């Protein structure tokens, strides 16, 4: 039962982290609509991360039904914030390149710190 509780806390902390990171630290010129889209994108990306799916523009487009340009509009600010890292990899056919994303290690480090605080408070 402890692992289920930890998974629950991890999900809750991730959601709180996403809200705080995006709403408390707006990027200059960013609209509220853009911030809300980023929150939704963070949720999709976290689910992809949890299921070990590659976070490429094509995969994100398939899951969300958004065009690649619409995905880029939500992803680029997350890269700018430092929440995501971007690497260029070979595409699925091995001939071209693709943008692949991953959560920055700092995101999960912050979640570990917050999880530790929660456990200390529970004791």
PyMOL commands that place a pseudoatom at each C-alpha (Angstrom):
pseudoatom trace, name=CA, resn=UNK, resi=1, chain=A, elem=C, hetatm=0, pos=[0.000, 0.000, 0.000]
pseudoatom trace, name=CA, resn=UNK, resi=2, chain=A, elem=C, hetatm=0, pos=[2.890, 2.352, 0.633]
pseudoatom trace, name=CA, resn=UNK, resi=3, chain=A, elem=C, hetatm=0, pos=[3.955, 2.294, -3.017]
pseudoatom trace, name=CA, resn=UNK, resi=4, chain=A, elem=C, hetatm=0, pos=[0.422, 3.147, -4.166]
pseudoatom trace, name=CA, resn=UNK, resi=5, chain=A, elem=C, hetatm=0, pos=[0.354, 6.021, -1.708]
pseudoatom trace, name=CA, resn=UNK, resi=6, chain=A, elem=C, hetatm=0, pos=[3.774, 7.202, -2.906]
pseudoatom trace, name=CA, resn=UNK, resi=7, chain=A, elem=C, hetatm=0, pos=[2.610, 7.047, -6.528]
pseudoatom trace, name=CA, resn=UNK, resi=8, chain=A, elem=C, hetatm=0, pos=[-0.447, 9.079, -5.569]
pseudoatom trace, name=CA, resn=UNK, resi=9, chain=A, elem=C, hetatm=0, pos=[1.710, 11.696, -3.823]
pseudoatom trace, name=CA, resn=UNK, resi=10, chain=A, elem=C, hetatm=0, pos=[4.101, 11.761, -6.776]
pseudoatom trace, name=CA, resn=UNK, resi=11, chain=A, elem=C, hetatm=0, pos=[1.219, 12.485, -9.172]
pseudoatom trace, name=CA, resn=UNK, resi=12, chain=A, elem=C, hetatm=0, pos=[-0.182, 15.161, -6.876]
pseudoatom trace, name=CA, resn=UNK, resi=13, chain=A, elem=C, hetatm=0, pos=[3.219, 16.776, -6.433]
pseudoatom trace, name=CA, resn=UNK, resi=14, chain=A, elem=C, hetatm=0, pos=[3.847, 16.770, -10.165]
pseudoatom trace, name=CA, resn=UNK, resi=15, chain=A, elem=C, hetatm=0, pos=[0.543, 18.529, -10.800]
pseudoatom trace, name=CA, resn=UNK, resi=16, chain=A, elem=C, hetatm=0, pos=[1.298, 21.093, -8.097]
pseudoatom trace, name=CA, resn=UNK, resi=17, chain=A, elem=C, hetatm=0, pos=[4.814, 21.576, -9.485]
pseudoatom trace, name=CA, resn=UNK, resi=18, chain=A, elem=C, hetatm=0, pos=[3.450, 22.159, -13.004]
pseudoatom trace, name=CA, resn=UNK, resi=19, chain=A, elem=C, hetatm=0, pos=[0.896, 24.688, -11.799]
pseudoatom trace, name=CA, resn=UNK, resi=20, chain=A, elem=C, hetatm=0, pos=[3.431, 26.552, -9.693]
pseudoatom trace, name=CA, resn=UNK, resi=21, chain=A, elem=C, hetatm=0, pos=[6.144, 26.562, -12.359]
pseudoatom trace, name=CA, resn=UNK, resi=22, chain=A, elem=C, hetatm=0, pos=[3.866, 27.831, -15.115]
pseudoatom trace, name=CA, resn=UNK, resi=23, chain=A, elem=C, hetatm=0, pos=[1.480, 30.168, -13.306]
pseudoatom trace, name=CA, resn=UNK, resi=24, chain=A, elem=C, hetatm=0, pos=[3.924, 31.636, -10.785]
pseudoatom trace, name=CA, resn=UNK, resi=25, chain=A, elem=C, hetatm=0, pos=[6.696, 32.239, -13.322]
pseudoatom trace, name=CA, resn=UNK, resi=26, chain=A, elem=C, hetatm=0, pos=[5.107, 33.602, -16.502]
pseudoatom trace, name=CA, resn=UNK, resi=27, chain=A, elem=C, hetatm=0, pos=[7.315, 34.264, -19.503]
pseudoatom trace, name=CA, resn=UNK, resi=28, chain=A, elem=C, hetatm=0, pos=[7.205, 37.827, -20.813]
pseudoatom trace, name=CA, resn=UNK, resi=29, chain=A, elem=C, hetatm=0, pos=[4.474, 38.252, -23.431]
pseudoatom trace, name=CA, resn=UNK, resi=30, chain=A, elem=C, hetatm=0, pos=[2.883, 34.905, -22.596]
pseudoatom trace, name=CA, resn=UNK, resi=31, chain=A, elem=C, hetatm=0, pos=[-0.906, 34.763, -22.545]
pseudoatom trace, name=CA, resn=UNK, resi=32, chain=A, elem=C, hetatm=0, pos=[-3.049, 33.024, -19.924]
pseudoatom trace, name=CA, resn=UNK, resi=33, chain=A, elem=C, hetatm=0, pos=[-4.273, 30.735, -22.708]
pseudoatom trace, name=CA, resn=UNK, resi=34, chain=A, elem=C, hetatm=0, pos=[-0.687, 29.715, -23.474]
pseudoatom trace, name=CA, resn=UNK, resi=35, chain=A, elem=C, hetatm=0, pos=[-0.046, 28.923, -19.805]
pseudoatom trace, name=CA, resn=UNK, resi=36, chain=A, elem=C, hetatm=0, pos=[-3.197, 26.810, -19.626]
pseudoatom trace, name=CA, resn=UNK, resi=37, chain=A, elem=C, hetatm=0, pos=[-2.119, 24.863, -22.740]
pseudoatom trace, name=CA, resn=UNK, resi=38, chain=A, elem=C, hetatm=0, pos=[1.255, 24.237, -21.119]
pseudoatom trace, name=CA, resn=UNK, resi=39, chain=A, elem=C, hetatm=0, pos=[-0.424, 22.786, -18.037]
pseudoatom trace, name=CA, resn=UNK, resi=40, chain=A, elem=C, hetatm=0, pos=[-2.365, 20.382, -20.245]
pseudoatom trace, name=CA, resn=UNK, resi=41, chain=A, elem=C, hetatm=0, pos=[0.786, 19.501, -22.170]
pseudoatom trace, name=CA, resn=UNK, resi=42, chain=A, elem=C, hetatm=0, pos=[2.660, 18.802, -18.929]
pseudoatom trace, name=CA, resn=UNK, resi=43, chain=A, elem=C, hetatm=0, pos=[-0.052, 16.313, -17.980]
pseudoatom trace, name=CA, resn=UNK, resi=44, chain=A, elem=C, hetatm=0, pos=[0.214, 14.527, -21.332]
pseudoatom trace, name=CA, resn=UNK, resi=45, chain=A, elem=C, hetatm=0, pos=[4.011, 14.490, -21.183]
pseudoatom trace, name=CA, resn=UNK, resi=46, chain=A, elem=C, hetatm=0, pos=[4.038, 13.133, -17.629]
pseudoatom trace, name=CA, resn=UNK, resi=47, chain=A, elem=C, hetatm=0, pos=[1.719, 10.297, -18.664]
pseudoatom trace, name=CA, resn=UNK, resi=48, chain=A, elem=C, hetatm=0, pos=[4.012, 9.554, -21.619]
pseudoatom trace, name=CA, resn=UNK, resi=49, chain=A, elem=C, hetatm=0, pos=[7.017, 9.590, -19.297]
pseudoatom trace, name=CA, resn=UNK, resi=50, chain=A, elem=C, hetatm=0, pos=[5.320, 7.208, -16.864]
pseudoatom trace, name=CA, resn=UNK, resi=51, chain=A, elem=C, hetatm=0, pos=[4.543, 4.765, -19.701]
pseudoatom trace, name=CA, resn=UNK, resi=52, chain=A, elem=C, hetatm=0, pos=[8.081, 5.049, -21.173]
pseudoatom trace, name=CA, resn=UNK, resi=53, chain=A, elem=C, hetatm=0, pos=[6.925, 6.495, -24.502]
pseudoatom trace, name=CA, resn=UNK, resi=54, chain=A, elem=C, hetatm=0, pos=[9.312, 8.630, -26.501]
pseudoatom trace, name=CA, resn=UNK, resi=55, chain=A, elem=C, hetatm=0, pos=[8.326, 12.279, -26.256]
pseudoatom trace, name=CA, resn=UNK, resi=56, chain=A, elem=C, hetatm=0, pos=[8.735, 13.341, -29.874]
pseudoatom trace, name=CA, resn=UNK, resi=57, chain=A, elem=C, hetatm=0, pos=[6.604, 15.812, -31.766]
pseudoatom trace, name=CA, resn=UNK, resi=58, chain=A, elem=C, hetatm=0, pos=[5.101, 12.978, -33.824]
pseudoatom trace, name=CA, resn=UNK, resi=59, chain=A, elem=C, hetatm=0, pos=[4.175, 10.890, -30.789]
pseudoatom trace, name=CA, resn=UNK, resi=60, chain=A, elem=C, hetatm=0, pos=[2.739, 13.875, -28.949]
pseudoatom trace, name=CA, resn=UNK, resi=61, chain=A, elem=C, hetatm=0, pos=[0.719, 14.809, -32.042]
pseudoatom trace, name=CA, resn=UNK, resi=62, chain=A, elem=C, hetatm=0, pos=[-0.669, 11.269, -32.307]
pseudoatom trace, name=CA, resn=UNK, resi=63, chain=A, elem=C, hetatm=0, pos=[-1.738, 11.227, -28.665]
pseudoatom trace, name=CA, resn=UNK, resi=64, chain=A, elem=C, hetatm=0, pos=[-3.235, 14.717, -28.532]
pseudoatom trace, name=CA, resn=UNK, resi=65, chain=A, elem=C, hetatm=0, pos=[-4.591, 15.040, -32.054]
pseudoatom trace, name=CA, resn=UNK, resi=66, chain=A, elem=C, hetatm=0, pos=[-2.858, 18.414, -32.303]
pseudoatom trace, name=CA, resn=UNK, resi=67, chain=A, elem=C, hetatm=0, pos=[-0.865, 19.500, -35.322]
pseudoatom trace, name=CA, resn=UNK, resi=68, chain=A, elem=C, hetatm=0, pos=[2.903, 19.563, -34.965]
pseudoatom trace, name=CA, resn=UNK, resi=69, chain=A, elem=C, hetatm=0, pos=[2.809, 23.375, -34.908]
pseudoatom trace, name=CA, resn=UNK, resi=70, chain=A, elem=C, hetatm=0, pos=[0.248, 23.376, -32.097]
pseudoatom trace, name=CA, resn=UNK, resi=71, chain=A, elem=C, hetatm=0, pos=[2.418, 20.960, -30.122]
pseudoatom trace, name=CA, resn=UNK, resi=72, chain=A, elem=C, hetatm=0, pos=[5.454, 23.185, -30.675]
pseudoatom trace, name=CA, resn=UNK, resi=73, chain=A, elem=C, hetatm=0, pos=[3.514, 26.196, -29.330]
pseudoatom trace, name=CA, resn=UNK, resi=74, chain=A, elem=C, hetatm=0, pos=[3.062, 24.410, -25.998]
pseudoatom trace, name=CA, resn=UNK, resi=75, chain=A, elem=C, hetatm=0, pos=[6.412, 22.628, -25.888]
pseudoatom trace, name=CA, resn=UNK, resi=76, chain=A, elem=C, hetatm=0, pos=[8.771, 25.507, -26.693]
pseudoatom trace, name=CA, resn=UNK, resi=77, chain=A, elem=C, hetatm=0, pos=[7.852, 27.546, -23.587]
pseudoatom trace, name=CA, resn=UNK, resi=78, chain=A, elem=C, hetatm=0, pos=[8.426, 24.454, -21.433]
pseudoatom trace, name=CA, resn=UNK, resi=79, chain=A, elem=C, hetatm=0, pos=[11.909, 24.120, -22.938]
pseudoatom trace, name=CA, resn=UNK, resi=80, chain=A, elem=C, hetatm=0, pos=[12.490, 27.835, -22.358]
pseudoatom trace, name=CA, resn=UNK, resi=81, chain=A, elem=C, hetatm=0, pos=[11.463, 27.441, -18.705]
pseudoatom trace, name=CA, resn=UNK, resi=82, chain=A, elem=C, hetatm=0, pos=[13.943, 24.592, -18.286]
pseudoatom trace, name=CA, resn=UNK, resi=83, chain=A, elem=C, hetatm=0, pos=[11.229, 22.055, -17.471]
pseudoatom trace, name=CA, resn=UNK, resi=84, chain=A, elem=C, hetatm=0, pos=[12.051, 20.050, -20.606]
pseudoatom trace, name=CA, resn=UNK, resi=85, chain=A, elem=C, hetatm=0, pos=[15.296, 19.307, -22.371]
pseudoatom trace, name=CA, resn=UNK, resi=86, chain=A, elem=C, hetatm=0, pos=[15.416, 18.862, -26.117]
pseudoatom trace, name=CA, resn=UNK, resi=87, chain=A, elem=C, hetatm=0, pos=[17.687, 16.629, -28.155]
pseudoatom trace, name=CA, resn=UNK, resi=88, chain=A, elem=C, hetatm=0, pos=[17.855, 15.983, -31.865]
pseudoatom trace, name=CA, resn=UNK, resi=89, chain=A, elem=C, hetatm=0, pos=[17.625, 12.274, -32.676]
pseudoatom trace, name=CA, resn=UNK, resi=90, chain=A, elem=C, hetatm=0, pos=[17.154, 10.163, -35.789]
pseudoatom trace, name=CA, resn=UNK, resi=91, chain=A, elem=C, hetatm=0, pos=[13.541, 9.931, -36.846]
pseudoatom trace, name=CA, resn=UNK, resi=92, chain=A, elem=C, hetatm=0, pos=[11.680, 6.626, -36.835]
pseudoatom trace, name=CA, resn=UNK, resi=93, chain=A, elem=C, hetatm=0, pos=[12.808, 5.873, -40.390]
pseudoatom trace, name=CA, resn=UNK, resi=94, chain=A, elem=C, hetatm=0, pos=[16.424, 6.571, -39.474]
pseudoatom trace, name=CA, resn=UNK, resi=95, chain=A, elem=C, hetatm=0, pos=[16.962, 9.035, -42.318]
pseudoatom trace, name=CA, resn=UNK, resi=96, chain=A, elem=C, hetatm=0, pos=[16.021, 12.414, -40.913]
pseudoatom trace, name=CA, resn=UNK, resi=97, chain=A, elem=C, hetatm=0, pos=[16.009, 14.056, -37.552]
pseudoatom trace, name=CA, resn=UNK, resi=98, chain=A, elem=C, hetatm=0, pos=[13.369, 14.484, -34.892]
pseudoatom trace, name=CA, resn=UNK, resi=99, chain=A, elem=C, hetatm=0, pos=[13.046, 16.608, -31.787]
pseudoatom trace, name=CA, resn=UNK, resi=100, chain=A, elem=C, hetatm=0, pos=[12.855, 14.470, -28.674]
pseudoatom trace, name=CA, resn=UNK, resi=101, chain=A, elem=C, hetatm=0, pos=[12.056, 15.847, -25.250]
pseudoatom trace, name=CA, resn=UNK, resi=102, chain=A, elem=C, hetatm=0, pos=[12.649, 14.728, -21.686]
pseudoatom trace, name=CA, resn=UNK, resi=103, chain=A, elem=C, hetatm=0, pos=[11.939, 16.224, -18.309]
pseudoatom trace, name=CA, resn=UNK, resi=104, chain=A, elem=C, hetatm=0, pos=[14.907, 18.044, -16.857]
pseudoatom trace, name=CA, resn=UNK, resi=105, chain=A, elem=C, hetatm=0, pos=[16.513, 16.136, -13.977]
pseudoatom trace, name=CA, resn=UNK, resi=106, chain=A, elem=C, hetatm=0, pos=[15.802, 19.153, -11.760]
pseudoatom trace, name=CA, resn=UNK, resi=107, chain=A, elem=C, hetatm=0, pos=[12.065, 18.504, -12.071]
pseudoatom trace, name=CA, resn=UNK, resi=108, chain=A, elem=C, hetatm=0, pos=[12.309, 15.095, -10.438]
pseudoatom trace, name=CA, resn=UNK, resi=109, chain=A, elem=C, hetatm=0, pos=[14.885, 16.288, -7.951]
pseudoatom trace, name=CA, resn=UNK, resi=110, chain=A, elem=C, hetatm=0, pos=[12.394, 18.927, -6.830]
pseudoatom trace, name=CA, resn=UNK, resi=111, chain=A, elem=C, hetatm=0, pos=[9.678, 16.280, -6.581]
pseudoatom trace, name=CA, resn=UNK, resi=112, chain=A, elem=C, hetatm=0, pos=[11.964, 14.077, -4.461]
pseudoatom trace, name=CA, resn=UNK, resi=113, chain=A, elem=C, hetatm=0, pos=[12.618, 16.994, -2.121]
pseudoatom trace, name=CA, resn=UNK, resi=114, chain=A, elem=C, hetatm=0, pos=[8.883, 17.681, -1.845]
pseudoatom trace, name=CA, resn=UNK, resi=115, chain=A, elem=C, hetatm=0, pos=[8.110, 13.968, -1.337]
pseudoatom trace, name=CA, resn=UNK, resi=116, chain=A, elem=C, hetatm=0, pos=[10.649, 13.890, 1.490]
pseudoatom trace, name=CA, resn=UNK, resi=117, chain=A, elem=C, hetatm=0, pos=[8.958, 16.869, 3.110]
pseudoatom trace, name=CA, resn=UNK, resi=118, chain=A, elem=C, hetatm=0, pos=[5.565, 15.149, 2.841]
pseudoatom trace, name=CA, resn=UNK, resi=119, chain=A, elem=C, hetatm=0, pos=[6.915, 11.995, 4.464]
pseudoatom trace, name=CA, resn=UNK, resi=120, chain=A, elem=C, hetatm=0, pos=[8.514, 14.023, 7.264]
pseudoatom trace, name=CA, resn=UNK, resi=121, chain=A, elem=C, hetatm=0, pos=[5.217, 15.824, 7.872]
pseudoatom trace, name=CA, resn=UNK, resi=122, chain=A, elem=C, hetatm=0, pos=[3.360, 12.477, 8.000]
pseudoatom trace, name=CA, resn=UNK, resi=123, chain=A, elem=C, hetatm=0, pos=[5.741, 11.110, 10.664]
for i in range(1, 123): cmd.bond("trace and resi %d" % i, "trace and resi %d" % (i + 1))
show_as sticks, trace
zoom trace
